[in-house]
Amino acid sequence: MYTEDEYLMLSGIQHFCFCRRQWALIHIEQQWAENYHTVAGNLMHDRAHDEKLVEKRGDKLTVRGMRIASPRLGISGQCDVVEFLKATDGITLPDYEGYWRVCPVEYKKGEGKDGPEDRLQLCAQAMCLEEMLVTEIPKGYLFYGKTRHREDLCFTEELRDEVRQITEEMHQLFARGYTPKTKHSVRCKACSLADLCLPKLQKNKNVSDYIAEMTGEV
């Protein structure tokens, strides 16, 4: 169990899967820069995170910007949207009759990705909600702005294990205060931190890095 002081940002899972160095620059070194992709993504999330908007239509209650946390994983953040669906079993909600099942929905500006980052982020949200609400959440949805399409995501045990492994690695790097190196790739072109990261220059080791590597301190 982690204490609140040890919580890392759940949204960092996205950065960590994309590039561990990018994650460390943002979450350890506190560096940030904007580009088109980050601005467009923030605009979409700002609309989704309107915490004043709680909407009920029939047997569905929609809550936006719900704050979540998991002492087991040591992460905290916000859900874009959490849908509570009327059911014959599930959890009870204040001011609402009956039982409800829980379904998180994550909004993304582009289209579905080949990488696992979106799936892992949504699964981590579900695991937080399960701890907080003492319930089981079998699936959620990823909504992509470019295609205007929802994709179902089942929270398998394999996906949950990957979330646990990644959050543990995030905590280990954060505790060490270590920023990993990376190799230059096509992904670097889409990274807003490319000018801060300078991946092409990382081929040249400095003296302190060389000594640390030779003495096993890295």
N, C-alpha and C positions, 0 to 999 in steps of 0.2 A: 504494500500500500504506500502511495506517495502522499505527501502533505500538499496543501494548496500552494505553498511557496515553491514547490518543486514541479508544478504543472508546466508543461510545454504547450505551445499553441497547436491545436488539432489541425488547423489549416497548414501547418508546417509539413504535414505528411505529403501534401502535393509537391512542395519544394524538394523534400527529401528524395522522393521517387524520381523526380525530374533530374536532379543533380544534387548530390550530397554537399558539394562545395557551395552551390547556391544557397542551400538551406543554412549552412554554417555562416556564410557571409551575412545573411539576414538575421538569423536567430541567435547567433553567438556574437558576431562582430557588430550587429545592429546597423548594417548598411542597406540602403535601398535606393532604387532609381526606377522611374516610370518609363514605359514605352506604350505603343498603341495597345498591345495585348493586355497589359496590366490595367490601363485606364478603362478599356471596354469591359473587362471582367469586373472591375470595381463598380461600374455603373449598373451592371446587371444585378450584382449582389446588393447594392444599395436599395434597389427596388424590392428585392426579395426579403430584405431584412427590416422591413417596416414593422417594428414591434407593436405599434398601435393597432395594427390591422389583425383582427381575429374574425374569421368569417365562417358562418354556419349555413350550409345548404343541405337540406334534407338530413341524411344520415352521415354527413361528413363535416367535421370541424377542422378548419385550417388555421394553424398558428404559425406566424412568421418570426424569424429572428430569435428563436428559443435558445436560451443559454444552457449549455450542457457541460458535464465534466465526468471524469472517471478516475477515482483514486487508484484503481488497479493498474490502469494504463499510464496514469500521470499526465493526462492531457485535458484541456478545456477549450471551449470555443462556442460557436453558434451554428445552429442549423438554418439553412435557407428557409425551408418549409417543413413542418411536421403535420401530417394529416392523421386525425383521429377518426376511425371508421366505426360506426355502430355495429355491434356484434352480439352474439349470444354469450360470449365469454371475453375476458380481457381485464382491463383496469377500470376503475371508477374515476370520474373527474368531478371536481367541485362545481356546483351550479348546473351540472348536466346529469340527466337520469340515465340509468342503464350501464352497459359495459362497452368498452371501446378498445379497438386494436390500434397499434401505433405503426406509422409508416413514414420514414424520413424521405425527403425529396431534395436533391442537390441540383442547383442550376449552374450550367456552364455556358460560356458565350459561343463556343465554336461547335465542333462536331465530335463524335465519338473518337477516342484515341486507341492506338495499339497498346500503349503502356498501361500499367495497372493503377496509376495514381488516382484517377477518379473513383474507381471501384473501392480502393483501400480507404480513401477519405470518407466515402459514404458508409462503408462498413464500420469504421471507427465511430462515426456518429451514432449508428445503431447500437453499438456496444456501450456507449455512454448512456444512451436512453434506457437500455435494458437495466443498467445498474441503478439509475436514478428512479425509474418507475417500477422496478421489480417485475419485469415482464419479459417475454420472448418476442423478438422481432425477426420474422423469417425473411423478409425482403423489403426493398425500397426502390426508388426510382432516380435515374439520372436524366435530367431534362437539358437538351442541347439547343441553344438559341439559334444556331445556324440552320439546323434541320427542323426546328420546332417539333421535336419528337421526344417522347419519353422512352427510356430503355429500362426494362425490369432488371433488377439485380438481386439474386438470391445470396443470402449471407451464409455461405458454406463454412464448414469447420476449417477447411484449407485457407479460405480468405481470412478468417478470424485469426488463425495462427500467424499468417503473414503480417497482420496488423500488430500483433503482440511482438513479433520479432523486430519490426521496424521501429516501434515506439521504444523498445528496449535499447536498440542501437542509437536512437536519437538521444536518449538520456545518457548513455555512455559517452558519446562525443561531447555533449553539452557539459557534463561533469568535468571532462578533461579540458574543455575550452579549445578543442582542436578543430581546425579548418582543413579538411582534406584537400589534396591536389586533384586535378582532373585533366583529362585529355581533351584537346580541342576537337569539336565535332560539329555537324550541321546544326545541332540543337543550340549551339552557342549564338547563332544568328538571331534566334527568337528570344534570347535572355536579356532582360533589361539591365542586368549587372555585368554585361560583357566588358564594359570599359573599366569596371572596378576589379573584375576577376582576372583579366588579362591571361586567359588560358594558354595562348601561344608562348608566353614568356616563362611558363612554369617548367619548361624543359630544362632551363638553366638553374641548377641548384646553387644556393648560396652556402657559405661556409657553415653557418649554424645548422642548416638542414642536413648537410653532409655529416657533421659530427653527431647529430642526434640519431641519424639513421645508422651510422656505424656502431654507436653505443647502445642501440636498441631502445631508445627513448621515444621513438615514433610508432 
